[in-house]
Amino acid sequence: MAVVKPRDRECWAVGHFDFCDAMTRLCEDISRRHPEFGHVQMPRVAVTFAQARSPVHWGVQARLTPLRFEGGRTTEQRKGRLWTVQKVLHRGQEALYVLTFLLPRFFESAVR
C-alpha cells in the first residue's frame, strides 16, 4: 500500500514552495465555490506533479488517474487475468484519484 504523506510545514519557514499543497488548496476552493465541482471530494484526491516528457508548450498539462475500476471495484478480470488497483493512503484516508500536474508545461500555459 502506498502512503502519501503531507509535506513538512516547516518548509515554508525557509522559503520553499509546496506546489502540491498549494494546488490542493486551490482545488478545494474551486470545489467549494463552483457548483459544477461541488461533488469533488478533495480529501480523496492525492495531488502530485511530474516532469513533462517533452519541452513543448502544447500538450497534456495534467492528468487524473482513477484508483478504482467501474462500479468502485478494486479488482477486475480482463482476458483471463486478474487486475488490481494499488491502494493509496492520502492524509489518513484512502484516495480515489491521483491528480498529476505536468511541470513546467502547466506553468507555461496562458491564463484565460
C-alpha positions as CSV (number, residue, x, y, z in Angstrom):
1,M,0.0,0.0,0.0
2,A,1.4,3.4,-1.0
3,V,1.3,6.2,1.6
4,V,1.3,9.8,0.5
5,K,2.4,12.0,3.5
6,P,1.7,15.7,3.8
7,R,4.8,17.8,3.4
8,D,6.6,19.2,6.4
9,R,5.0,22.6,7.2
10,E,8.5,23.9,8.3
11,C,9.5,24.2,4.6
12,W,7.5,27.5,4.4
13,A,9.8,29.0,7.1
14,V,12.9,28.5,4.8
15,G,11.2,29.9,1.7
16,H,10.3,26.7,-0.2
17,F,7.1,26.5,-2.2
18,D,5.0,23.4,-1.7
19,F,3.3,23.0,-5.1
20,C,1.1,20.0,-4.1
21,D,-0.2,21.8,-1.0
22,A,-0.9,25.0,-3.0
23,M,-2.7,23.1,-5.8
24,T,-4.7,21.1,-3.2
25,R,-5.9,24.3,-1.5
26,L,-6.8,25.8,-4.9
27,C,-8.8,22.8,-5.9
28,E,-10.6,22.7,-2.5
29,D,-11.5,26.4,-3.0
30,I,-12.8,25.7,-6.5
31,S,-14.9,22.8,-5.4
32,R,-16.4,24.9,-2.6
33,R,-17.2,27.9,-4.8
34,H,-18.4,26.4,-8.1
35,P,-21.5,24.2,-8.2
36,E,-20.1,22.3,-11.2
37,F,-17.3,20.9,-8.9
38,G,-19.3,20.6,-5.7
39,H,-19.2,16.8,-5.9
40,V,-15.4,16.7,-5.8
41,Q,-14.1,15.4,-2.5
42,M,-10.5,16.8,-2.4
43,P,-9.6,14.8,0.7
44,R,-9.9,11.7,-1.5
45,V,-7.7,13.2,-4.2
46,A,-3.9,12.9,-3.9
47,V,-2.2,15.8,-5.7
48,T,1.2,15.2,-7.3
49,F,3.4,16.5,-10.0
50,A,5.7,15.0,-12.7
51,Q,8.0,16.4,-15.3
52,A,6.5,16.7,-18.8
53,R,8.2,14.3,-21.2
54,S,8.8,17.0,-23.8
55,P,9.7,20.7,-23.5
56,V,6.9,21.9,-25.9
57,H,4.2,24.3,-24.6
58,W,1.3,22.4,-26.0
59,G,0.0,19.0,-24.8
60,V,-1.3,17.5,-21.6
61,Q,-1.0,19.8,-18.6
62,A,-2.5,17.5,-16.0
63,R,-4.0,14.0,-15.7
64,L,-6.5,12.5,-13.3
65,T,-5.9,8.8,-12.6
66,P,-8.8,6.8,-11.0
67,L,-7.9,4.3,-8.3
68,R,-11.0,2.2,-8.9
69,F,-12.4,0.2,-11.7
70,E,-16.0,0.7,-12.9
71,G,-18.5,0.4,-10.1
72,G,-15.9,1.2,-7.4
73,R,-14.3,-2.3,-7.6
74,T,-10.7,-2.7,-6.7
75,T,-10.2,-5.8,-8.9
76,E,-11.3,-6.6,-12.5
77,Q,-11.0,-9.7,-14.7
78,R,-9.7,-8.9,-18.2
79,K,-8.8,-11.5,-20.8
80,G,-8.4,-14.2,-18.2
81,R,-6.2,-12.1,-16.0
82,L,-7.0,-10.5,-12.6
83,W,-6.1,-6.8,-12.4
84,T,-6.0,-4.9,-9.1
85,V,-5.6,-1.3,-8.2
86,Q,-3.0,-0.3,-5.6
87,K,-4.4,1.4,-2.5
88,V,-3.1,4.9,-1.8
89,L,-3.4,6.5,1.6
90,H,-3.6,10.3,1.5
91,R,-3.8,12.3,4.7
92,G,-5.1,9.3,6.6
93,Q,-7.7,8.0,4.2
94,E,-7.8,6.0,1.0
95,A,-7.5,8.2,-2.1
96,L,-9.9,7.6,-5.0
97,Y,-7.9,9.6,-7.6
98,V,-4.4,10.9,-8.2
99,L,-4.3,14.4,-9.8
100,T,-0.9,14.9,-11.5
101,F,0.2,18.3,-12.9
102,L,2.9,18.1,-15.6
103,L,5.6,20.7,-15.0
104,P,6.9,23.0,-16.3
105,R,4.2,22.8,-19.0
106,F,1.4,23.6,-16.6
107,F,3.1,26.9,-15.5
108,E,3.7,27.9,-19.1
109,S,0.1,27.9,-20.1
110,A,-1.8,31.2,-20.6
111,V,-4.4,32.2,-18.1
112,R,-7.8,32.6,-19.9
